[in-house]
Amino acid sequence: MRLSNITDFFSITQKDSRKQAEKEQVLEKKTLGPKEIFMEWTAASRPHKDFINIKLSRSLTIIALFVGFLLVLMKEFVLIFFVASIYFILYVLSKFSPEQVHYEISNHGVSYGDDMYYWEELKQFFFMSNSGFDILAIDTFVGLPGRLFLTIDARQKEALHKFLVEKIHYIEVEPKNVFDNLYSKISSKIKF
């Protein structure tokens, strides 16, 4: 059994030619007509906030180096690699500001940068707020990505809601799974 068969079975990849052919047949049967753009804007690809100030960052780095030294003495190299990886990811995300992405909503679907998601591929949408940014979240039927996050301006929210509710299902509250609930509990206990 090939790896591509397994990933296609779990809908991890969408490179399967059969699925691509089905998608093209649906588009051929249902002529979309000329593209009419409802709304387009350019915004940051993700919310950006400086999480830790410099003084706290230095203190955490000294503590991490001390704990790392203890882990080296205990020969826990896998744990060291894991902690260093998390530190590196957090460092990169905090130091580099997000890129600007062009968003477009039309009668064909939602365009996110260079990727187009047709209405048949979209399931539901809801609005959320993160770090002072308003975000439009759209769940998809495709495996990856399972959810699109579009950074919006608060003034666009009502117009987007009126247009999108005609195309896909609207839910009031963000659906959360076990990992989301666990993350919320842990992050509420730790305050920097």
Residue frames as a rotation matrix with the C-alpha (Angstrom) as fourth column:
MET 1
0.584 0.812 0.000 0.00
0.812 -0.584 0.000 0.00
0.000 0.000 -1.000 0.00
ARG 2
-0.281 -0.701 0.656 1.38
0.696 -0.619 -0.363 3.38
0.660 0.354 0.662 -1.01
LEU 3
-0.696 -0.065 -0.715 1.62
0.620 -0.556 -0.554 6.39
-0.362 -0.829 0.427 1.27
SER 4
-0.929 0.361 -0.083 -0.42
-0.356 -0.809 0.467 8.49
0.101 0.464 0.880 -1.17
ASN 5
-0.315 0.848 -0.425 -3.32
0.171 0.492 0.854 6.03
0.934 0.197 -0.300 -0.84
ILE 6
-0.236 0.176 -0.956 -3.25
0.961 0.192 -0.201 6.42
0.148 -0.966 -0.214 2.93
THR 7
-0.834 -0.118 -0.540 -3.08
0.276 -0.935 -0.223 10.22
-0.478 -0.335 0.812 2.83
ASP 8
-0.786 0.615 -0.063 -5.88
-0.352 -0.361 0.863 10.36
0.508 0.701 0.501 0.25
PHE 9
-0.240 0.711 -0.660 -8.02
0.588 0.648 0.484 8.08
0.773 -0.272 -0.574 2.42
PHE 10
-0.128 0.138 -0.982 -7.65
0.956 -0.247 -0.159 10.41
-0.265 -0.959 -0.100 5.39
SER 11
0.717 0.442 0.540 -8.13
0.635 -0.734 -0.241 13.51
0.290 0.515 -0.807 3.15
ILE 12
0.335 -0.688 -0.644 -4.72
0.481 -0.463 0.745 14.85
-0.811 -0.559 0.176 4.07
THR 13
-0.763 -0.597 -0.249 -3.72
0.053 -0.442 0.896 15.52
-0.644 0.670 0.369 0.48
GLN 14
0.415 0.898 -0.145 -5.82
-0.056 -0.134 -0.989 16.73
-0.908 0.418 -0.005 -2.37
LYS 15
-0.359 -0.680 -0.639 -3.36
-0.738 -0.213 0.641 15.81
-0.571 0.702 -0.425 -5.13
ASP 16
-0.438 0.242 0.866 -5.40
0.322 0.941 -0.100 12.80
-0.839 0.235 -0.491 -6.22
SER 17
-0.983 0.009 -0.185 -6.26
-0.174 -0.388 0.905 13.14
-0.064 0.922 0.383 -9.90
ARG 18
-0.521 0.851 -0.074 -9.67
0.748 0.496 0.441 11.53
0.411 0.174 -0.895 -9.36
LYS 19
0.056 0.533 -0.844 -10.71
0.839 -0.484 -0.250 14.25
-0.542 -0.694 -0.474 -6.94
GLN 20
-0.607 -0.341 -0.718 -9.33
-0.051 -0.884 0.464 16.94
-0.793 0.318 0.520 -9.22
ALA 21
-0.954 0.289 0.080 -11.28
0.134 0.174 0.976 15.52
0.268 0.941 -0.205 -12.17
GLU 22
-0.183 0.927 -0.329 -14.49
0.973 0.218 0.073 15.42
0.140 -0.307 -0.942 -10.09
LYS 23
-0.130 0.062 -0.990 -13.94
0.486 -0.866 -0.118 19.04
-0.864 -0.497 0.083 -9.12
GLU 24
-0.880 -0.252 -0.404 -13.50
-0.209 -0.557 0.804 20.05
-0.427 0.792 0.437 -12.75
GLN 25
-0.734 0.671 0.102 -16.65
0.530 0.472 0.705 18.14
0.425 0.572 -0.702 -13.77
VAL 26
0.004 0.738 -0.675 -18.69
0.937 -0.239 -0.255 19.93
-0.349 -0.631 -0.692 -11.12
LEU 27
-0.338 -0.202 -0.919 -17.40
0.062 -0.979 0.192 23.25
-0.939 0.008 0.344 -12.38
GLU 28
-0.999 -0.014 -0.046 -18.21
-0.046 -0.017 0.999 22.29
-0.014 1.000 0.016 -15.97
LYS 29
-0.427 0.902 -0.060 -21.77
0.847 0.422 0.324 21.24
0.317 0.087 -0.944 -15.08
LYS 30
0.572 0.577 -0.583 -22.40
0.763 -0.636 0.119 24.31
-0.303 -0.513 -0.803 -13.02
THR 31
-0.054 -0.592 0.804 -21.17
0.751 -0.555 -0.358 27.26
0.659 0.584 0.475 -15.01
LEU 32
-0.158 -0.115 -0.981 -20.05
0.911 -0.400 -0.100 29.88
-0.381 -0.909 0.168 -12.61
GLY 33
0.775 0.453 0.441 -20.37
0.610 -0.720 -0.333 32.67
0.167 0.527 -0.834 -15.10
PRO 34
0.120 -0.749 0.651 -18.27
0.174 -0.630 -0.757 35.79
0.977 0.204 0.055 -15.01
LYS 35
-0.268 -0.340 -0.901 -16.54
0.922 0.182 -0.343 36.49
0.280 -0.923 0.265 -11.76
GLU 36
0.367 0.422 0.829 -18.18
0.058 -0.900 0.432 39.24
0.928 -0.110 -0.355 -9.71
ILE 37
-0.595 -0.688 -0.415 -16.10
0.511 0.075 -0.856 40.42
0.620 -0.722 0.307 -6.79
PHE 38
0.564 0.806 -0.177 -18.13
0.604 -0.257 0.754 41.25
0.562 -0.533 -0.632 -3.69
MET 39
0.937 -0.310 0.159 -15.28
-0.337 -0.689 0.642 42.43
-0.090 -0.655 -0.750 -1.48
GLU 40
0.501 -0.850 -0.161 -11.49
0.643 0.491 -0.588 42.46
0.579 0.191 0.793 -1.60
TRP 41
0.888 -0.281 0.364 -8.89
-0.440 -0.749 0.495 43.72
0.133 -0.599 -0.789 0.81
THR 42
0.144 -0.908 -0.394 -5.29
0.150 0.414 -0.898 43.31
0.978 0.070 0.196 1.85
ALA 43
0.723 0.098 0.684 -4.47
-0.638 -0.283 0.716 42.56
0.263 -0.954 -0.142 5.48
ALA 44
-0.327 -0.865 0.380 -1.98
-0.945 0.312 -0.103 40.73
-0.029 -0.392 -0.919 7.66
SER 45
-0.236 0.184 -0.954 -1.94
-0.393 0.880 0.267 36.95
0.889 0.438 -0.135 7.28
ARG 46
0.062 0.238 -0.969 -2.15
0.762 0.616 0.200 36.46
0.645 -0.751 -0.143 11.06
PRO 47
0.934 0.234 0.268 -2.61
0.000 -0.753 0.658 38.55
0.356 -0.615 -0.703 14.19
HIS 48
0.002 -0.989 -0.146 0.72
0.558 0.123 -0.821 39.82
0.830 -0.080 0.553 15.48
LYS 49
0.869 0.202 0.451 1.43
-0.258 -0.593 0.763 40.83
0.421 -0.780 -0.463 19.04
ASP 50
-0.275 -0.961 0.018 4.67
-0.397 0.096 -0.913 41.11
0.876 -0.259 -0.408 20.97
PHE 51
0.518 0.586 -0.623 4.07
0.198 0.626 0.754 38.51
0.832 -0.514 0.208 23.64
ILE 52
0.583 -0.411 -0.701 7.00
0.809 0.207 0.551 39.00
-0.081 -0.888 0.453 25.99
ASN 53
0.949 -0.307 0.072 8.85
-0.300 -0.950 -0.087 42.15
0.095 0.061 -0.994 26.90
ILE 54
0.334 -0.913 -0.233 12.66
-0.337 0.116 -0.934 42.25
0.880 0.390 -0.269 26.80
LYS 55
-0.292 -0.467 0.834 13.24
-0.930 -0.066 -0.363 41.97
0.225 -0.882 -0.415 30.56
LEU 56
0.423 0.537 0.730 11.03
-0.670 0.728 -0.147 38.90
-0.610 -0.427 0.668 30.91
SER 57
0.918 -0.120 -0.378 12.57
-0.254 0.554 -0.793 37.39
0.305 0.824 0.478 27.78
ARG 58
-0.042 -0.997 0.066 16.06
-0.628 -0.025 -0.778 37.66
0.777 -0.074 -0.625 29.29
SER 59
-0.230 0.020 0.973 14.90
-0.934 0.278 -0.226 36.08
-0.275 -0.960 -0.046 32.55
LEU 60
0.755 0.583 0.302 13.23
-0.456 0.796 -0.398 33.19
-0.472 0.162 0.867 30.71
THR 61
0.666 -0.587 -0.460 16.35
-0.348 0.301 -0.888 32.67
0.659 0.752 -0.004 28.58
ILE 62
-0.345 -0.815 0.466 18.58
-0.824 0.024 -0.567 32.42
0.450 -0.579 -0.680 31.68
ILE 63
0.047 0.456 0.889 16.15
-0.779 0.573 -0.253 29.97
-0.625 -0.681 0.382 33.31
ALA 64
0.925 0.331 -0.187 15.97
-0.367 0.651 -0.664 27.93
-0.098 0.683 0.724 30.09
LEU 65
0.252 -0.912 -0.324 19.77
-0.545 0.143 -0.826 27.76
0.799 0.385 -0.461 29.85
PHE 66
-0.454 -0.382 0.805 20.01
-0.891 0.217 -0.399 26.59
-0.022 -0.898 -0.439 33.45
VAL 67
0.399 0.675 0.620 17.32
-0.568 0.713 -0.411 23.94
-0.720 -0.188 0.668 32.96
GLY 68
0.855 -0.136 -0.501 18.99
-0.422 0.382 -0.822 22.95
0.303 0.914 0.269 29.70
PHE 69
-0.187 -0.979 0.079 22.30
-0.788 0.102 -0.607 22.48
0.586 -0.175 -0.791 31.49
LEU 70
-0.289 0.171 0.942 20.59
-0.787 0.519 -0.335 20.25
-0.546 -0.838 -0.016 34.07
LEU 71
0.769 0.630 0.109 18.98
-0.427 0.633 -0.646 18.22
-0.476 0.450 0.756 31.28
VAL 72
0.448 -0.704 -0.551 22.38
-0.613 0.206 -0.763 17.77
0.651 0.680 -0.339 29.60
LEU 73
-0.527 -0.645 0.553 23.74
-0.841 0.303 -0.449 16.38
0.122 -0.701 -0.702 32.87
MET 74
-0.066 0.608 0.791 20.75
-0.522 0.655 -0.547 14.01
-0.851 -0.449 0.274 33.00
LYS 75
-0.917 -0.389 0.082 21.32
-0.101 0.428 0.898 13.07
-0.385 0.816 -0.432 29.33
GLU 76
0.021 0.980 0.200 17.75
0.553 0.155 -0.819 14.01
-0.833 0.128 -0.538 28.30
PHE 77
-0.842 -0.509 -0.176 18.63
0.135 -0.515 0.846 15.10
-0.522 0.689 0.503 24.75
VAL 78
-0.535 0.727 0.431 15.16
0.743 0.162 0.649 14.50
0.402 0.668 -0.626 23.28
LEU 79
0.417 0.689 -0.592 13.60
0.890 -0.442 0.114 16.77
-0.183 -0.575 -0.798 25.89
ILE 80
-0.250 -0.602 -0.759 16.25
0.296 -0.793 0.532 19.42
-0.922 -0.092 0.376 25.23
PHE 81
-0.941 -0.089 0.326 15.50
0.335 -0.115 0.935 19.26
-0.046 0.989 0.138 21.51
PHE 82
-0.104 0.990 0.099 11.75
0.928 0.061 0.367 19.56
0.357 0.130 -0.925 22.19
VAL 83
0.431 0.233 -0.872 12.11
0.685 -0.713 0.148 22.60
-0.587 -0.661 -0.467 24.46
ALA 84
-0.549 -0.709 -0.442 14.59
0.176 -0.615 0.769 24.26
-0.817 0.344 0.463 22.10
SER 85
-0.757 0.334 0.561 12.20
0.623 0.109 0.775 23.71
0.198 0.936 -0.291 19.17
ILE 86
0.329 0.927 -0.178 9.32
0.936 -0.295 0.191 25.37
0.124 -0.229 -0.965 20.98
TYR 87
0.205 -0.345 -0.916 11.54
0.431 -0.808 0.401 28.27
-0.879 -0.477 -0.017 22.03
PHE 88
-0.819 -0.566 0.095 12.75
0.297 -0.276 0.914 28.70
-0.491 0.777 0.394 18.43
ILE 89
-0.392 0.756 0.525 9.20
0.833 0.050 0.550 28.72
0.389 0.653 -0.650 17.01
LEU 90
0.558 0.613 -0.558 8.02
0.804 -0.565 0.184 31.27
-0.203 -0.552 -0.809 19.57
TYR 91
-0.157 -0.721 -0.675 11.08
0.333 -0.682 0.651 33.42
-0.930 -0.123 0.347 18.90
VAL 92
-0.885 -0.187 0.427 10.54
0.451 -0.115 0.885 33.40
-0.116 0.976 0.186 15.14
LEU 93
-0.048 0.959 0.280 6.82
0.910 -0.074 0.408 34.13
0.412 0.275 -0.869 15.42
SER 94
0.579 0.282 -0.765 7.42
0.674 -0.693 0.255 37.05
-0.458 -0.663 -0.592 17.76
LYS 95
-0.265 -0.810 -0.523 10.28
0.281 -0.584 0.762 38.61
-0.922 0.055 0.383 15.79
PHE 96
-0.969 -0.112 0.219 8.89
0.234 -0.146 0.961 38.49
-0.076 0.983 0.168 12.27
SER 97
-0.404 0.865 -0.299 5.78
-0.515 -0.485 -0.707 40.43
-0.756 -0.131 0.641 11.41
PRO 98
0.008 0.484 0.875 3.20
0.465 0.773 -0.431 38.66
-0.885 0.410 -0.218 9.25
GLU 99
-0.919 -0.312 0.242 3.10
0.335 -0.290 0.897 39.14
-0.210 0.905 0.370 5.51
GLN 100
-0.378 0.801 -0.465 0.33
-0.615 -0.592 -0.520 41.07
-0.692 0.089 0.716 3.78
VAL 101
-0.794 0.210 0.571 -2.16
0.451 0.833 0.320 38.81
-0.408 0.511 -0.756 1.99
HIS 102
-0.758 0.583 -0.291 -4.77
-0.645 -0.607 0.464 39.72
0.094 0.540 0.836 -0.61
TYR 103
-0.684 0.643 0.343 -8.25
0.319 0.687 -0.652 38.40
-0.656 -0.337 -0.676 0.27
GLU 104
-0.780 0.483 -0.398 -11.15
-0.615 -0.475 0.630 38.30
0.115 0.736 0.667 -2.18
ILE 105
-0.554 0.706 0.442 -14.74
0.230 0.639 -0.734 37.14
-0.800 -0.305 -0.516 -1.84
SER 106
-0.754 0.260 -0.603 -16.66
-0.653 -0.390 0.649 36.67
-0.067 0.884 0.463 -5.07
ASN 107
0.353 0.935 -0.025 -19.59
-0.921 0.343 -0.188 34.75
-0.167 0.089 0.982 -6.51
HIS 108
0.283 -0.339 -0.897 -17.15
-0.411 0.802 -0.433 31.87
0.867 0.491 0.088 -7.21
GLY 109
0.590 -0.126 -0.798 -15.79
0.661 0.642 0.388 31.55
0.463 -0.756 0.462 -3.67
VAL 110
0.933 -0.340 -0.118 -13.09
-0.138 -0.640 0.756 32.85
-0.333 -0.689 -0.644 -1.36
SER 111
0.577 -0.814 0.067 -9.60
0.302 0.137 -0.943 33.68
0.759 0.564 0.325 -2.57
TYR 112
0.923 -0.379 -0.069 -6.84
-0.005 -0.191 0.982 33.56
-0.385 -0.906 -0.178 0.05
GLY 113
-0.082 -0.972 -0.218 -3.60
-0.353 -0.176 0.919 34.81
-0.932 0.153 -0.328 -1.47
ASP 114
-0.636 -0.232 -0.736 -3.02
-0.770 0.133 0.623 32.61
-0.046 0.964 -0.263 -4.53
ASP 115
-0.959 0.281 0.048 -5.44
0.277 0.958 -0.070 29.85
-0.066 -0.054 -0.996 -3.45
MET 116
-0.517 0.856 -0.016 -9.09
-0.752 -0.445 0.486 29.74
0.409 0.263 0.874 -4.49
TYR 117
-0.931 0.337 0.141 -11.72
0.185 0.769 -0.612 27.94
-0.314 -0.544 -0.778 -2.43
TYR 118
-0.685 0.728 0.019 -15.03
-0.176 -0.191 0.966 27.46
0.707 0.658 0.259 -4.23
TRP 119
-0.208 0.690 0.693 -18.34
-0.953 -0.302 0.015 27.58
0.220 -0.657 0.721 -2.35
GLU 120
0.654 0.457 -0.602 -18.75
-0.392 0.886 0.247 23.80
0.647 0.074 0.759 -2.71
GLU 121
-0.064 -0.804 -0.591 -15.54
0.389 0.526 -0.757 23.35
0.919 -0.279 0.279 -0.68
LEU 122
-0.807 -0.220 0.548 -16.65
-0.313 -0.628 -0.713 25.60
0.501 -0.747 0.438 2.20
LYS 123
-0.505 0.563 -0.654 -18.76
0.684 0.724 0.095 24.36
0.527 -0.399 -0.750 5.09
GLN 124
0.646 0.687 -0.333 -19.48
0.729 -0.427 0.535 27.09
0.225 -0.588 -0.777 7.65
PHE 125
-0.295 -0.742 0.602 -18.16
0.375 -0.669 -0.642 30.38
0.879 0.037 0.476 8.98
PHE 126
0.685 0.429 -0.589 -17.98
0.719 -0.270 0.640 32.35
0.116 -0.862 -0.493 12.20
PHE 127
0.410 -0.525 0.746 -16.30
-0.150 -0.846 -0.513 35.46
0.900 0.099 -0.425 13.56
MET 128
0.622 -0.295 -0.725 -13.73
0.777 0.350 0.524 35.51
0.100 -0.889 0.447 16.33
SER 129
0.821 -0.404 0.403 -11.32
-0.394 -0.912 -0.113 37.91
0.413 -0.066 -0.908 17.96
ASN 130
0.654 -0.694 -0.302 -7.64
0.755 0.622 0.206 37.30
0.045 -0.363 0.931 18.68
SER 131
-0.295 -0.860 -0.417 -5.14
0.888 -0.408 0.213 39.78
-0.353 -0.307 0.884 20.16
GLY 132
-0.211 0.285 -0.935 -7.37
0.028 -0.955 -0.297 42.71
-0.977 -0.089 0.194 19.27
PHE 133
-0.867 -0.079 -0.491 -7.87
-0.482 -0.114 0.869 41.58
-0.125 0.990 0.061 15.66
ASP 134
0.238 0.950 0.202 -11.22
-0.640 0.310 -0.703 40.60
-0.730 0.038 0.682 14.15
ILE 135
-0.830 -0.554 -0.057 -11.00
-0.452 0.610 0.651 37.34
-0.326 0.566 -0.757 12.24
LEU 136
0.380 0.863 -0.334 -13.36
-0.917 0.305 -0.256 35.63
-0.119 0.404 0.907 9.82
ALA 137
-0.653 -0.556 0.514 -12.93
-0.516 0.823 0.235 31.86
-0.554 -0.112 -0.825 10.17
ILE 138
0.328 0.714 -0.618 -14.26
-0.945 0.256 -0.205 29.57
0.012 0.651 0.759 7.43
ASP 139
-0.110 -0.283 0.953 -14.30
-0.353 0.907 0.228 25.79
-0.929 -0.312 -0.199 7.82
THR 140
-0.169 -0.040 -0.985 -13.60
-0.985 0.046 0.167 23.77
0.039 0.998 -0.047 4.68
PHE 141
0.859 0.460 0.226 -14.45
-0.446 0.888 -0.111 20.28
-0.252 -0.005 0.968 3.48
VAL 142
0.541 -0.739 -0.401 -10.91
-0.210 0.343 -0.916 19.79
0.815 0.579 0.030 2.15
GLY 143
0.606 -0.321 -0.728 -8.38
0.703 0.644 0.302 18.08
0.372 -0.694 0.616 4.42
LEU 144
-0.111 -0.706 -0.699 -5.71
0.801 -0.480 0.358 20.76
-0.588 -0.521 0.619 4.59
PRO 145
-0.952 -0.166 0.256 -6.39
-0.189 -0.335 -0.923 23.48
0.239 -0.927 0.288 5.54
GLY 146
-0.499 0.799 -0.335 -9.42
0.838 0.544 0.050 22.56
0.222 -0.256 -0.941 7.58
ARG 147
0.548 0.647 -0.530 -10.07
0.751 -0.660 -0.030 26.17
-0.369 -0.382 -0.847 8.51
LEU 148
-0.136 -0.512 0.848 -9.26
0.737 -0.625 -0.259 29.49
0.662 0.590 0.462 6.81
PHE 149
0.198 0.124 -0.972 -8.51
0.819 -0.566 0.095 32.53
-0.539 -0.815 -0.214 8.96
LEU 150
-0.051 -0.125 0.991 -9.05
0.773 -0.633 -0.040 35.89
0.632 0.764 0.129 7.25
THR 151
-0.555 -0.205 -0.806 -8.03
0.710 -0.621 -0.331 39.03
-0.433 -0.757 0.490 9.14
ILE 152
-0.003 0.664 0.747 -10.77
0.828 -0.418 0.375 41.61
0.561 0.620 -0.548 8.66
ASP 153
-0.907 -0.112 0.406 -11.58
-0.069 -0.912 -0.405 45.16
0.416 -0.396 0.819 9.66
ALA 154
-0.756 0.634 -0.162 -14.42
0.384 0.230 -0.894 45.50
-0.529 -0.738 -0.418 12.20
ARG 155
-0.328 0.646 -0.690 -16.35
-0.614 -0.700 -0.364 47.69
-0.718 0.304 0.626 9.73
GLN 156
-0.581 0.047 -0.813 -16.45
-0.739 0.387 0.551 44.81
0.341 0.921 -0.190 7.19
LYS 157
-0.956 0.061 0.288 -18.02
-0.115 0.822 -0.557 42.36
-0.271 -0.566 -0.779 9.61
GLU 158
-0.158 0.986 0.053 -21.70
-0.172 0.025 -0.985 43.10
-0.972 -0.165 0.165 8.96
ALA 159
0.274 0.227 -0.935 -21.38
-0.929 -0.189 -0.318 43.30
-0.249 0.955 0.159 5.17
LEU 160
-0.678 -0.576 -0.456 -19.45
-0.658 0.752 0.028 40.03
0.327 0.319 -0.890 5.12
HIS 161
-0.792 0.434 0.429 -22.04
-0.065 0.639 -0.767 38.37
-0.607 -0.635 -0.478 7.33
LYS 162
0.176 0.925 -0.336 -24.91
-0.510 -0.206 -0.835 39.41
-0.842 0.318 0.435 5.02
PHE 163
0.162 -0.162 -0.973 -23.14
-0.976 0.122 -0.182 38.08
0.148 0.979 -0.138 1.93
LEU 164
-0.758 -0.609 -0.232 -21.71
-0.572 0.792 -0.213 34.87
0.313 -0.028 -0.949 3.39
VAL 165
-0.572 0.588 0.571 -24.91
-0.343 0.461 -0.818 33.74
-0.745 -0.664 -0.062 5.11
GLU 166
0.469 0.721 -0.509 -26.48
-0.771 0.053 -0.635 33.37
-0.431 0.690 0.581 1.63
LYS 167
0.181 -0.520 -0.835 -23.67
-0.804 0.410 -0.430 31.04
0.566 0.749 -0.344 0.54
ILE 168
-0.415 -0.405 -0.815 -22.66
0.147 0.854 -0.499 28.93
0.898 -0.327 -0.295 3.56
HIS 169
0.512 0.666 -0.542 -23.89
0.571 0.208 0.794 28.14
0.642 -0.716 -0.273 7.07
TYR 170
-0.141 -0.490 0.860 -23.22
-0.405 -0.764 -0.502 30.63
0.903 -0.419 -0.090 9.90
ILE 171
0.284 0.189 -0.940 -22.53
0.750 0.567 0.341 29.53
0.598 -0.802 0.019 13.47
GLU 172
0.865 0.192 0.463 -22.55
-0.082 -0.857 0.509 31.90
0.495 -0.478 -0.726 16.43
VAL 173
0.663 -0.597 0.452 -19.81
-0.590 -0.045 0.806 30.35
-0.461 -0.801 -0.382 18.57
GLU 174
-0.046 -0.802 -0.596 -16.47
-0.939 0.238 -0.248 28.94
0.341 0.548 -0.764 17.51
PRO 175
0.904 0.311 -0.294 -16.54
-0.220 0.927 0.305 25.13
0.367 -0.211 0.906 17.60
LYS 176
0.058 -0.901 0.431 -13.87
-0.987 -0.115 -0.109 23.89
0.148 -0.419 -0.896 19.99
ASN 177
0.489 0.004 -0.872 -12.35
-0.086 0.995 -0.044 20.46
0.868 0.096 0.487 20.34
VAL 178
0.847 -0.160 -0.506 -10.52
0.525 0.399 0.752 18.87
0.082 -0.903 0.422 23.29
PHE 179
-0.134 -0.990 0.034 -7.19
0.982 -0.137 -0.126 20.47
0.130 0.017 0.991 22.38
ASP 180
-0.243 0.124 0.962 -8.74
0.185 -0.968 0.171 23.96
0.952 0.219 0.212 22.16
ASN 181
0.783 0.596 0.181 -10.32
-0.096 -0.171 0.981 23.56
0.615 -0.785 -0.077 25.59
LEU 182
0.611 -0.642 -0.463 -7.08
0.789 0.448 0.421 22.23
-0.063 -0.623 0.780 27.07
TYR 183
-0.366 -0.757 0.542 -5.10
0.787 -0.562 -0.254 25.13
0.497 0.334 0.801 25.57
SER 184
0.141 0.515 0.846 -7.61
-0.067 -0.847 0.527 27.64
0.988 -0.131 -0.085 26.99
LYS 185
0.946 0.230 -0.229 -7.34
0.184 0.203 0.962 26.15
0.267 -0.952 0.150 30.47
ILE 186
0.265 -0.930 -0.256 -3.55
0.959 0.225 0.174 26.11
-0.104 -0.292 0.951 30.45
SER 187
-0.431 -0.467 0.772 -3.17
0.619 -0.776 -0.124 29.61
0.656 0.424 0.624 28.99
SER 188
0.475 0.641 0.604 -5.61
-0.065 -0.658 0.750 31.04
0.878 -0.395 -0.271 31.53
LYS 189
0.887 -0.187 -0.421 -3.47
0.460 0.311 0.831 29.64
-0.024 -0.932 0.363 34.39
ILE 190
-0.105 -0.993 -0.055 -0.19
0.938 -0.117 0.325 31.07
-0.329 -0.018 0.944 33.03
LYS 191
0.926 0.359 0.117 0.00
0.377 -0.892 -0.250 34.87
0.014 0.276 -0.961 32.95
PHE 192
-0.110 -0.982 0.153 3.09
0.969 -0.140 -0.203 36.77
0.221 0.126 0.967 31.83
